[in-house]
Amino acid sequence: MLSSFLAGLGGAFSAGLNAYLPILLLALADRFTSTIDLGQPYDIISSTAGIIILLILLPIELIADKIPGIDHASDLLHSAIRPAAAAFIMMALTDERGHFNAVVALLIGLLTGAGVHGLKATTRPVITVSTGGVGNPLISMIEDVIVVVVSLVAIFLPLVLIAVIPVAAFALYRMYSRLKRGSATLRRLGGNPG
């Protein structure tokens, strides 16, 4: 039960940063490994059509997230999608790995995804201001790496998430906080970030 809970939590955390990448990794693991065996209705993502749709949606989100201004619009659009993706992953992994109440999984997934997404969406405009937009692609790439690492650990080594999730959350918090402080300093000094 702990393993399935941690796997779901890791996937939900990742989905708060990127809706489609953790679902695609989960779909590929279900389709091509014996580690994951999603039941219905969750196995729809590992169907050929499901994987194709994810492969179409993923580059759109990845590219939009790296362009200043467009990333804010993407975050706004994904305000419902990322928490929903997080809930889906939490429900799929807790259902696949053991018996866990679906409503509790749904709520934990929604809250986790919404919390991570909220932190990202409210911090990105500050990053744009503090770095003149230059930091947006860099921060986005770091977030993508965190999503891949946490998602793969959730799928293959869920118990390791006891250490990985706090480290990933702390790294995001520190990175966002430093950029916020830099932006506040620039405003106080009347500096121009661009």
C-alpha positions, -999 to +999 in steps of 0.1 A: +000+000+000+028+024+008+045+016-025+013+024-045+007+055-025+042+068-031+041+059-068+008+078-072+021+108-052+053+110-073+032+109-105+008+135-092+037+157-081+052+154-117+018+161-133+016+194-114+047+206-134+038+189-168+005+173-175+015+150-204+051+138-198+044+117-166+013+102-183+033+093-214+060+077-193+033+058-174+017+047-207+050+035-221+058+016-189+024-001-191+028-009-228+064-020-229+074-033-194+061-058-169+065-032-140+032-015-147-001-033-155-028-007-156-064-019-154-094-004-171-102+024-176-066+036-169-051+015-196-066+037-223-034+058-221-013+029-232-034+021-263-020+031-296-044+060-299-036+071-263+001+072-269-003+090-302-025+117-285+001+121-258+029+124-283+010+152-300+001+171-268+035+168-251+056+188-276+030+216-275+032+219-237+070+215-237+076+242-263+050+266-249+065+263-214+098+277-226+086+309-243+081+339-220+045+351-221+032+320-238+043+300-208+019+321-187-010+314-211-001+277-210-001+277-172-035+293-172-048+267-197-033+239-177-048+251-144-075+224-147-055+199-168-025+194-146-045+187-114-068+164-134-037+146-148-023+143-113-056+128-100-056+103-130-021+092-122-027+089-085-059+068-091-042+046-118-011+038-098-029+032-065-055+010-083-027-009-102-005-015-072-030-023-045-063-015-029-067+021-022-099+042-020-105+058-054-121+089-040-092+095-015-067+089-044-086+114-065-085+140-038-049+135-030-039+136-067-060+168-073-045+186-042-009+175-050-012+185-087-030+217-079-004+227-052+026+221-075+009+237-104-001+267-083+035+272-071+047+270-107+020+292-122+024+320-096+062+320-097+067+320-135+056+357-140+081+367-113+108+347-131+100+365-164+103+399-147+135+390-127+153+375-157+138+395-185+124+362-198+158+346-202+153+324-172+120+309-184+135+282-208+162+273-182+136+269-154+114+250-177+142+225-186+150+220-149+113+213-143+113+188-172+143+170-157+125+168-123+094+155-140+113+127-158+133+117-127+104+117-103+081+099-128+106+072-135+113+067-098+076+065-092+072+038-118+102+017-111+114+025-075+084+040-057+099+036-022+128+058-031+103+086-035+104+090+003+137+108-003+132+120-039+100+140-035+112+161-006+145+168-024+126+177-056+101+199-037+129+217-019+149+222-051+119+238-068+111+259-037+147+272-035+150+279-072+117+298-072+125+317-040+159+328-052+144+342-084+116+359-064+142+376-041+162+387-071+131+402-086+122+420-054+157+434-051+156+447-087+123+464-080+136+479-048+167+493-065+146+505-094+166+483-117+156+472-151+156+433-154+158+435-192 
